[in-house]
Amino acid sequence: MAKGKLLEDTFEQLAELGSSTAKKTVKQVVQTLNPLASTDKQTGNKQDQLDKKNEALKKGKNHTPLDFEKLTEKFKDREKLKAEVLRARLFQMVKQGDERLLMEKRQKELQKKRQEIYMEEEKKRREEEKKRKEVAPIPTGKIRRSIFSPKKSAEQQHAEVKPASGKQ
């Protein structure tokens, strides 16, 4: 899956979730605070709402009527802020995940290169060892240059071959 596609899908899903949550929350708050007003809004009778508000005021109830439009706006603002925070958090999580994947990929590539280099060196070492085993060692002797000089180890010499030596 392409990296861009993952981010687009994630943000689309987050936006859909945030918008549906905001709508549901506002409806639930309105219903909880004033269930009659929510049913009236569904029917679309604004005149009935005004009449009920006026009746409540005439009865002399000792409270101030709630302004549901103001409440819905405040809740929308709060939901927008929460959605932004969640979006930023999700973005950070996705970004960290991508960085982690890139680091793992780089580590694997480096490990693969190291392994290849090691295998090449091991192969060369084996070939050299094989060559050493195949070639017979050349005997070394000691040379005395003069009677008075100490013995020195000679560099590799070929074995001395005498013609017609052996049993006849």
C-alpha positions in Angstrom: 0.0 0.0 0.0 1.3 3.4 -1.0 2.2 5.8 1.8 0.1 8.7 0.4 -2.9 6.4 0.1 -2.6 5.4 3.8 -2.6 9.0 5.0 -5.5 10.0 2.8 -7.7 7.1 3.9 -6.8 7.8 7.6 -7.7 11.5 7.4 -10.9 10.8 5.5 -11.9 8.3 8.2 -11.0 10.6 11.0 -13.0 13.5 9.4 -16.1 11.3 8.9 -15.8 10.0 12.5 -15.4 13.6 13.9 -18.3 15.0 11.9 -20.7 12.2 12.8 -19.6 12.3 16.5 -20.1 16.1 16.6 -23.6 15.8 15.2 -24.7 13.0 17.5 -23.3 14.8 20.5 -25.1 18.0 19.8 -28.4 16.1 19.3 -28.0 14.2 22.5 -27.2 17.3 24.5 -30.2 19.1 23.1 -32.4 16.1 23.8 -31.1 15.7 27.3 -31.5 19.4 28.2 -34.9 19.9 26.6 -36.5 16.9 25.0 -39.6 18.8 23.9 -37.5 21.3 22.0 -35.7 18.6 20.1 -39.0 17.0 19.0 -40.3 20.4 18.0 -37.2 21.1 15.9 -37.7 17.8 14.1 -41.2 18.7 13.2 -40.1 22.2 12.1 -42.6 24.2 14.0 -40.6 27.3 15.2 -43.8 29.1 16.0 -44.7 26.4 18.5 -41.3 26.8 20.1 -41.8 30.5 20.6 -45.2 29.9 22.0 -43.9 27.4 24.6 -41.1 29.8 25.6 -43.6 32.6 26.0 -45.9 30.4 28.1 -43.0 29.3 30.3 -42.1 33.0 30.9 -45.8 33.9 31.6 -46.1 31.1 34.2 -43.4 32.9 36.1 -41.0 30.1 36.4 -37.9 31.1 38.2 -35.3 30.3 35.6 -33.7 31.6 32.4 -34.5 29.8 29.3 -31.6 28.1 27.6 -30.3 29.3 24.3 -29.9 26.0 22.4 -28.3 27.6 19.3 -25.6 29.0 21.5 -25.1 25.7 23.1 -24.9 23.9 19.8 -22.3 26.3 18.6 -20.2 25.9 21.7 -20.4 22.1 21.4 -19.5 22.3 17.8 -16.4 24.4 18.6 -15.4 21.9 21.3 -15.8 19.0 19.0 -13.8 20.8 16.3 -11.0 21.3 18.9 -11.1 17.6 19.9 -11.1 16.5 16.3 -8.1 18.7 15.6 -6.2 17.2 18.6 -7.1 13.7 17.5 -6.1 14.5 13.9 -2.7 15.9 15.1 -2.2 12.9 17.3 -3.1 10.4 14.6 -0.8 12.3 12.2 2.1 12.0 14.7 1.4 8.3 15.1 1.4 7.7 11.4 4.6 9.8 10.9 6.4 7.9 13.7 5.3 4.6 12.1 6.6 5.7 8.8 9.9 6.8 10.3 10.2 3.5 12.1 9.5 1.5 8.9 12.1 3.5 7.1 14.7 2.9 9.8 13.9 -0.8 9.8 14.3 -0.9 6.1 17.7 0.9 6.2 18.8 -1.4 9.0 17.9 -4.4 6.9 19.7 -3.0 3.9 22.8 -2.4 5.9 22.6 -5.9 7.4 22.3 -7.4 4.0 25.3 -5.4 2.7 27.4 -6.5 5.7 26.3 -10.1 5.2 27.3 -9.9 1.5 30.7 -8.4 2.3 31.3 -11.1 5.0 30.3 -13.9 2.6 32.7 -12.5 -0.1 35.6 -12.3 2.4 34.8 -15.8 3.7 34.8 -17.1 0.2 38.2 -15.5 -0.6 39.6 -16.9 2.6 38.4 -20.4 1.8 39.9 -20.2 -1.7 43.2 -19.1 -0.3 43.2 -21.9 2.3 42.4 -24.3 -0.5 45.2 -23.1 -2.6 47.6 -23.4 0.3 46.6 -27.0 0.9 46.9 -27.9 -2.7 50.4 -26.5 -3.1 53.0 -28.7 -1.3 55.2 -26.8 1.1 58.7 -26.0 -0.1 61.3 -27.2 2.3 63.4 -24.6 4.0 67.0 -25.1 4.9 69.7 -23.3 6.8 72.5 -21.6 5.1 75.9 -21.1 6.7 77.6 -18.3 4.8 80.8 -18.7 6.5 82.3 -20.8 9.2 82.3 -17.9 11.6 78.8 -16.6 11.0 75.9 -18.0 13.0 73.2 -20.0 11.1 70.5 -18.0 9.5 67.2 -19.4 8.3 67.0 -19.3 4.6 64.1 -18.2 2.6 62.2 -20.9 0.8 64.3 -23.0 -1.4 63.6 -25.7 -3.8 64.5 -29.2 -2.8 67.8 -30.4 -4.1 67.4 -33.1 -6.7 70.3 -35.4 -7.5 70.1 -37.2 -10.8 70.4 -41.0 -10.7 70.2 -41.3 -7.0 68.6 -44.2 -5.4 68.8 -48.0 -5.9 70.0 -49.3 -9.2 
